[in-house]
Amino acid sequence: MAEPAPATAPVDLVALADEHAAKAAADPHGRSAHLLVHDSVLRQTMIALTAGTSLDEHNAPLAASLQVLRGRVSLTVSGRQIELKAGQLRPIPQERHGLLAHQDSVVLLTAVTT
């Protein structure tokens, strides 16, 4: 993951989404990620996934949300899938979870860590 931009520099999310969608398409694992903000306990990460690519189940941070910038994904929680499409935002439950891209997708993960 690349270093985040300085806190005062604006971030062009559309251009960054284009860049990481292209990187994910070229990646043998079908993914690309970029840490946008790392300010104390706050982290924002852009994640691009190609259709059919998933992030394995993992533990939830203290608090988190997932915003879909493009495409369609499912947040997998406790054996169920919560589908999200471009323009939607959802809190991530305080449970183990994963992510599956149904289409080429780009999401913005906002998390509070310890």
Rosetta silent file (secondary structure, phi, psi, omega in degrees, C-alpha in Angstrom):
SEQUENCE: MAEPAPATAPVDLVALADEHAAKAAADPHGRSAHLLVHDSVLRQTMIALTAGTSLDEHNAPLAASLQVLRGRVSLTVSGRQIELKAGQLRPIPQERHGLLAHQDSVVLLTAVTT
SCORE:     score description
SCORE:     0.000 S_00000001
   1 L     0.000  136.811  178.834    0.000    0.000    0.000 S_00000001
   2 L   -74.131  158.457  177.478    1.262    3.467   -0.872 S_00000001
   3 L   -67.974  145.964  178.736    1.757    6.142    1.745 S_00000001
   4 L   -67.865  155.588  176.514   -1.235    8.442    2.332 S_00000001
   5 L   -68.848  154.587  175.253   -1.275   11.941    0.888 S_00000001
   6 L   -55.794  147.558 -174.852   -0.441   14.831    3.222 S_00000001
   7 L   -57.259  -25.898 -176.944   -3.492   15.861    5.272 S_00000001
   8 L   -89.539  -11.594 -177.795   -3.749   19.211    3.467 S_00000001
   9 L   -85.248  126.396  176.576   -3.698   17.817   -0.082 S_00000001
  10 L   -68.876  151.171 -178.888   -7.136   17.199   -1.631 S_00000001
  11 L  -112.802  127.593  175.874   -7.658   13.723   -3.056 S_00000001
  12 L   -86.837   96.878 -175.679   -9.306   13.158   -6.433 S_00000001
  13 H   -64.483  -34.565 -179.992  -11.305   10.011   -5.634 S_00000001
  14 H   -65.557  -48.157  179.584  -12.437    9.514   -9.239 S_00000001
  15 H   -63.852  -40.918  179.834   -8.873    9.590  -10.608 S_00000001
  16 H   -67.192  -37.496  176.786   -7.623    7.371   -7.790 S_00000001
  17 H   -64.278  -42.161  176.755  -10.461    4.895   -8.372 S_00000001
  18 H   -59.002  -47.905 -178.382   -9.554    4.771  -12.080 S_00000001
  19 H   -59.605  -46.798 -175.104   -5.897    4.173  -11.230 S_00000001
  20 H   -79.050  -26.324  172.310   -6.559    1.373   -8.751 S_00000001
  21 H   -63.717  -41.742  178.072   -9.220   -0.300  -10.889 S_00000001
  22 H   -65.861  -40.874  178.146   -6.554   -0.522  -13.631 S_00000001
  23 H   -64.525  -40.780  178.835   -3.977   -1.849  -11.134 S_00000001
  24 H   -63.985  -40.252  179.585   -6.453   -4.479   -9.883 S_00000001
  25 H   -62.622  -32.948 -179.367   -7.175   -5.547  -13.470 S_00000001
  26 H   -87.556  -14.098 -176.520   -3.435   -6.049  -14.046 S_00000001
  27 L   -81.525  134.721  179.953   -2.811   -7.776  -10.698 S_00000001
  28 L   -62.316  -22.558  178.537   -2.824  -11.605  -10.702 S_00000001
  29 L   -95.094   -3.285  175.670   -4.874  -11.534   -7.480 S_00000001
  30 L    71.479   31.988 -179.953   -7.358   -8.986   -8.883 S_00000001
  31 E  -148.162  157.773  174.740   -6.910   -6.334   -6.230 S_00000001
  32 E  -152.362  142.980  179.924   -5.245   -3.049   -5.412 S_00000001
  33 E  -137.398  151.086 -179.590   -5.357   -0.924   -2.256 S_00000001
  34 E  -144.671  122.004  176.938   -4.249    2.574   -1.315 S_00000001
  35 E   -77.932  115.257 -178.058   -4.154    4.120    2.168 S_00000001
  36 E   -89.233  -45.029 -175.580   -5.602    7.629    1.772 S_00000001
  37 E  -131.826  130.015  171.465   -5.775    8.839    5.361 S_00000001
  38 E  -137.834   93.457 -174.334   -3.859    7.682    8.421 S_00000001
  39 E  -127.158   99.106 -176.849   -4.516   10.190   11.168 S_00000001
  40 L    58.877 -114.641 -177.344   -4.091    8.773   14.668 S_00000001
  41 L   -92.553   -4.954 -178.654   -6.772    6.046   14.918 S_00000001
  42 E   -91.825  131.218  175.163   -8.578    6.991   11.687 S_00000001
  43 E  -133.681  137.504  172.745   -7.763    5.169    8.449 S_00000001
  44 E  -126.965  127.181 -175.765   -9.342    5.458    5.036 S_00000001
  45 E  -129.831  131.736  172.551   -8.361    2.976    2.367 S_00000001
  46 E   -90.856  132.311  179.812   -9.439    2.682   -1.243 S_00000001
  47 E  -127.774  126.598  176.014   -9.730   -0.941   -2.359 S_00000001
  48 E  -111.420  134.163  179.645  -10.261   -2.042   -5.959 S_00000001
  49 E  -132.648  140.129  173.700  -11.347   -5.611   -6.744 S_00000001
  50 L   -81.418  160.143 -179.821  -12.043   -7.322  -10.047 S_00000001
  51 L   -53.888  131.608  179.067  -15.290   -9.257  -10.523 S_00000001
  52 L    89.232   -9.949  179.735  -15.203  -12.510   -8.556 S_00000001
  53 L   -82.085  144.183  179.160  -12.347  -11.410   -6.294 S_00000001
  54 E  -132.817  158.768  168.957  -12.855  -11.603   -2.546 S_00000001
  55 E  -106.053  123.044 -177.650  -11.183  -10.536    0.655 S_00000001
  56 E   -58.828  158.813  178.638  -11.188  -13.441    3.087 S_00000001
  57 E   -56.843  137.908 -179.624  -13.040  -13.178    6.358 S_00000001
  58 E  -149.807  167.130 -178.585  -11.183  -11.084    8.924 S_00000001
  59 L   -72.736  149.237  179.482  -11.789   -9.375   12.279 S_00000001
  60 L   -83.157  145.625  172.175  -13.587   -6.049   12.414 S_00000001
  61 L   -73.926 -179.238 -179.829  -11.868   -2.886   13.668 S_00000001
  62 L   -54.312  -45.717  177.914  -13.398   -0.859   16.519 S_00000001
  63 E  -151.374  144.156 -178.882  -15.665    0.972   14.069 S_00000001
  64 E  -160.359  156.802  172.351  -15.830    0.950   10.291 S_00000001
  65 E  -139.502  158.162  179.853  -17.925    1.762    7.253 S_00000001
  66 E  -126.769  123.620  177.501  -17.815    0.720    3.625 S_00000001
  67 E  -114.973  126.640  179.551  -18.763    3.072    0.785 S_00000001
  68 E   -90.256  116.839 -179.792  -19.060    1.628   -2.713 S_00000001
  69 E   -86.259  -34.535  175.323  -17.662    4.085   -5.247 S_00000001
  70 E  -156.596  152.169  177.893  -18.263    1.853   -8.277 S_00000001
  71 L    90.365 -159.157 -178.340  -19.471   -1.659   -8.995 S_00000001
  72 E  -146.991  128.861 -177.212  -21.378   -4.087   -6.787 S_00000001
  73 E  -132.757  165.497  169.880  -20.060   -6.015   -3.772 S_00000001
  74 E  -124.040  129.923  170.208  -21.309   -8.194   -0.949 S_00000001
  75 E   -86.668  121.253 -178.481  -20.188   -7.777    2.617 S_00000001
  76 E  -100.031  122.286 -176.698  -20.221  -11.303    4.056 S_00000001
  77 E  -138.419  123.381  176.574  -21.116  -11.461    7.750 S_00000001
  78 L    50.939   44.251  176.434  -22.055  -14.586    9.742 S_00000001
  79 L    78.619    1.610  178.247  -22.792  -16.630    6.623 S_00000001
  80 E  -117.286  154.812  179.598  -25.045  -14.011    5.017 S_00000001
  81 E  -109.989  130.282  176.972  -24.321  -11.597    2.198 S_00000001
  82 E  -109.144  107.296 -175.307  -25.243   -7.924    2.378 S_00000001
  83 E   -81.590  137.935  178.382  -25.219   -6.566   -1.160 S_00000001
  84 E  -133.402  143.128  178.715  -24.101   -2.994   -1.799 S_00000001
  85 E  -123.694  171.372 -177.615  -23.909   -1.065   -5.071 S_00000001
  86 L   -49.783  134.183  179.399  -22.258    2.148   -6.210 S_00000001
  87 L    92.818   -4.899 -178.856  -23.363    5.127   -4.149 S_00000001
  88 L  -101.951  149.636 -179.789  -24.242    3.097   -1.040 S_00000001
  89 E  -130.882  137.820  179.986  -22.622    3.345    2.392 S_00000001
  90 E  -146.087  138.175  170.884  -22.974    0.859    5.234 S_00000001
  91 E   -64.562  147.748  175.805  -21.476    0.453    8.693 S_00000001
  92 L   -94.594  126.174 -178.730  -19.471   -2.750    9.040 S_00000001
  93 L   -62.236  156.044  179.003  -20.754   -4.909   11.913 S_00000001
  94 L   -78.920   54.242  179.491  -18.487   -5.700   14.851 S_00000001
  95 L  -139.977  165.443  172.468  -18.075   -9.302   13.628 S_00000001
  96 L   -59.237  142.850 -176.133  -15.739  -11.214   11.383 S_00000001
  97 E  -154.340  164.817  175.713  -16.533  -10.314    7.796 S_00000001
  98 E  -139.066 -177.853 -178.295  -15.308  -10.568    4.225 S_00000001
  99 E  -142.303  134.905  178.864  -15.935   -8.835    0.927 S_00000001
 100 E  -127.468  129.199  177.031  -16.846  -10.231   -2.505 S_00000001
 101 E   -92.455  121.542  176.403  -16.891   -8.208   -5.728 S_00000001
 102 L   -84.601  -27.615  176.710  -19.726   -9.205   -8.081 S_00000001
 103 L  -132.488  166.889  170.895  -18.480   -6.686  -10.660 S_00000001
 104 L   -55.346  126.720 -169.845  -15.227   -4.801  -11.024 S_00000001
 105 E  -140.367  154.758  173.626  -15.562   -2.566   -7.963 S_00000001
 106 E  -133.772  129.819 -179.284  -13.893    0.180   -5.966 S_00000001
 107 E  -126.514  158.029  174.409  -14.773    0.788   -2.305 S_00000001
 108 E  -115.862  115.147  178.593  -13.696    3.255    0.363 S_00000001
 109 E   -97.300  123.871  174.790  -13.111    1.646    3.750 S_00000001
 110 E  -113.077  125.905 -175.541  -13.153    3.994    6.737 S_00000001
 111 E  -138.369  146.795  170.909  -11.946    2.430    9.977 S_00000001
 112 E  -107.833  121.624 -177.034  -11.121    3.417   13.537 S_00000001
 113 L  -116.371  172.541  177.786   -8.290    1.278   14.880 S_00000001
 114 L   -98.472    0.000    0.000   -6.446    1.046   18.152 S_00000001
